[in-house]
């Protein structure tokens, strides 16, 4: 069922000031309303709206299913699509919805109730200051991004925890966990860049559908999205550093193992030489008949082993 709101101007008392508010109305009241209307509908409900321009149906039907952030400017209306990535997991699909806007109507085509949730939050905080659809769309974009600086800060904190875990406890960290941070930062970086592009196009106000105040407001969205994109790029570089640190730790661990194998091989080399020499079945080897030869061989083995251990200790290989 479609959810409809009227954009109405409210007078604040005792000061002579005005602000707008979204007042929920039913569909029949929205059709009769002379005030701008904001609605959240499903794809099927949008087909039944009966807009003046039939091309808008076809354009929005294509955008509603697209996994991208895109906006198209037409002479009398604007259509666009939004694909908001999940902030919890890469495996979750992005939240897809589209919007249609003209001077009297702002319609969100959404089957997942994402737009409805954002609009309810807009109503609760009461940030609307204009009764135009352009201003309402600006506030909607702002609400989509307003908490993302905190999200990216928490994102960075989790990456710092992984770094401290690797450096402090020297415990193993799964490489796929680090790569997931990299992929997620890349995904959000692209998302913010696309939002900045959309805001730039909307601020140009090519079809003069919005007033000057509403079109200038999208400059703030562009600046905010640019800052978020730069922050996401920084996090991507940080994830690459974590990956390099993880690879360095793996290389050091492998070098340590190879060092142990080398030390053991060197320690047994003199013993192998002695046993190989005197283990040959030849009677001409000198000293075989000497009764103290076995004691001499044991002492020689102990001296060689002790000398090698002392050398390794001095070289700080042990």
N, C-alpha and C positions, 0 to 999 in steps of 0.2 A: 504494500500500500504506500502511495506517495505521501511524503511528509512535506508540508508547505508552511512557509512563513511569510508574513508581510513586513516590509521595512517601514516602520513608522517613526516619526519624529516625536520625541518626548521633551517636555519642558521641565527643567529642574527648578525647584523652589527651595529657598526663597530667592536665590539669585536668578537673574534672567539669563539662563543658559539653556542650550538645547543639545540633545544627543539622540541617536536613533537606537532602535531596539528591534529584535526579531520577535514578532508576535505569531505564535503558531495558530494556523487557521486550517479549516478543512478544504478539500479540493474545490468544492462549489464556491466557497468564499474567495478562494484564490483566483478563480476564473473571473469573478465579478469585480475584483479589487482594482482600484485605480492607482494604488501605490505599487512600487516595485515588489516583486515576489521572488523569494528564494525557495527552491524545492529540491528534494532528494528523491529520485525515482529509480526504478530498475530499468534495464534495457528495454523490456517489453512495454513498460509504462511510458517510456520516452517516445516510442513509436506511435503511441496513441495520443500524444499531446496536441498534434495538429498545428505545428508551427507555420508561420507565414511562408517561410522559405523551405521548400521540400528538400533542397540540397543539404540542409543542415542535418537532416536525419541520416543521410548516407555518410556524410563526413564524420559525424559523431559515432555512428555504428562501427566504423573502421578504427577510430581512435580509442573507443572504449575497451577494445580487446588488445591494444598494442602495449607491449612491455617497454614503454619509453615515456619521457617527459617532453611534450611537444605542444605547440600552439599554432593555430592558423588564424589569420586575420582576414575577414571578409567585409564587404562594404557596410553591412548592417548588423553583423554579429561576429562573435569570436567563439571558436571551439578549441578545445585542448584536451590533452590526456596527462594523467599523472600515474607514475609507478613508484610508490614509496617502498624502499627496501625494508625488510624486517630487521629490527634492532636486536633480535635474540639469536637467530640462527641463519646460516647461509642456506640451509636446506628448505627453509620456508619461502614460498613464492612471494613476490612483492605484492603490495596492495594496489590493485588496479582500479581506477575510475576515471571518468571524463567529465567535462563541464561544457555547458553552452551558456553564452551570455549575450544579451542585447540590452537596450536601454530600460526595459521593463521587466526582464526576467533573467534570473541566474539559476540554472538547473544543473545539478550534479547527477550524473548517471553512475550509480554505484549499487552493486549487488551485495557488498560485504559490510555495509553500514559504517564505513570509515568516515565518509563525508558527514554523515549524521552525527557521529561522535564529536567531530571537530566543531560543527555548528552549535551543538549543545554547550560545548565549552565556551564558545564565543558568547553565547547568551548568558552563561553564568558569570563571566568576568566583565561583561558589559563594556567592551572596548570600541564598539561602533560609534563613530562620530559624524556619519554622513548617511543619508538615505538613498544612496545610489548603489546599483549593482556592482559598479567598478570598485567602490570602496569596500564593499562586502567581500569581493574576490581578493582584494589586497589583504584584508584581515585574515581571510582563510589561508592564504599562502604564508602569512606571518606565523599563524598558529602551527602550521606544519613544521616550521623551522625553529620556533622559539626555544624548545628544550634540547635542541641538537648540540649546542655548545656544551651543556652539561653531560650529554651522552658521550661526546667525544672525549671530554675530560675523564669520565669513568673508564672509557675505552683505553685511554693512555695509562691510567692507574693500573689496569689489569696487565698491560704489557710491562710496566715497570716492576710489578710483582713477579712476573716470570723472569725478568732480568736479575732481580735480587735473589730469586730462588736458584738460578743457575750459578751466580757468582758466590753466593753465601754457602749453601749446603752442598753444592756440586752434584745435586741430584739430577737424574735424567729428566729431560723435558721432551715430550713428543714433538717431532718436527711438524706433524700435521696441524698441531695446535697453533704453532707460529705462522704457518702458511694460511690458516684460516683467518688470522688477524690481518694478514696481508691482503687476502682476497676481499675481506669485508671493507677494509679501508679503501681499496680500489673501487669497490661498488659504490660506496657512499661518495667518493670523490667525483665519480661520473654523474651521480644523481645531483649533487650540488652544482656541478658545472651546467647541467641541463636546466636546472631551475634558474640559474643566473641568466642563461640565454633566454628563457621564457620571459623572465622579468624585464630584460632589456627590450624585447620585442613589445611587450605590453606597455612599457613606459613611453615608447615612441608614439603610441596612440595614433597609429596610421589612419584608422577610419573615423577618428574623432568621436568614438563611442563613449569615452569617459571624459569627465571634466578634468581641468588642469590639475586640480589637487589630487585626484585619484591616480592620474597617470604619473605624476611626480612621486607618489608614494611607492610605486614599484621600483624606483631607484634604490630605496632602502632594502627592498627584498634582494635586488641584484647585489648590493654591497654585502649584505649578510650572507648570501649564498657563496659569494666569492671568498669571504673569510672562512666559511666552513669548508670550502673546497681546498683552500691552502692548508687548513688544519688537517684535513684528511690526507693530503699529500705528504705532510710531515709525518703522520702516523704510518703511512706506507713505507717511507724511508726508514723509520724507526723499526718497523717489522723486518725490513731487509737487514738492518744491523743485528737484530736479534737472531736472524737466521745465520748470519755470518759468525756470530758468537757461538751459536750452537754447533756449527760446523767446525769451528776452531777447537771447541771442547772435545768433539769426536776425534779430530786429528790428534790432539794431545793425548787422549786416552789410547789411541792406537799406537802412537809413538812410545808411550809408557810400556805397553804390552810387548812391543818389539824390543825395547831396551831390556826388559826382564829376560826375554828369550835369548838375547845376545849375551847377557851376563852369564846365564846358566851354561850356554854353549862354550864360552871362554873358560869358565871354571872347570868344565869337564874335559877340555882339550888336552891338558897335560896328563890327566889320568888315562885318557883314551890312548895317548901316545905310549905311555909306559906299558899298559896292558897289551897294546898291539905289538910292541917290540918284544916283550918277554913272553908273549903268548904264542909266538911262532914255534913250530915244532922243529927247531934246529939246535944241534948240539954244539955248534961253533960259537954261539953267542957268549961273550965273556961274562964271567960272574955267575953263571948258572950253578956252579958247584960250590960257590962261597956260602958258608952257613949263615952269614949275617945279611945276605942280599935282601931277604924279604923285609927285614927291619929297615934297611936303607931305603927301599922303595916306598915303604909307608911314610918314613920321615920326609922323603923327597916330595911325596904327594901332599902331605900336610903343609910343608913349607911353601910349595907352589900355590896351594889354595889360599893360605894365609896372606901371601904376598899379593895375590890378585885381589882378594877382598880389601886389603889395605889400600891398594891402588884405586879401586872403585870408590871406596869411601873418601879418599882424598880428592878424587874428581867429582865427588858429590853425585855419583850415579846410583848410590844406594840411600 
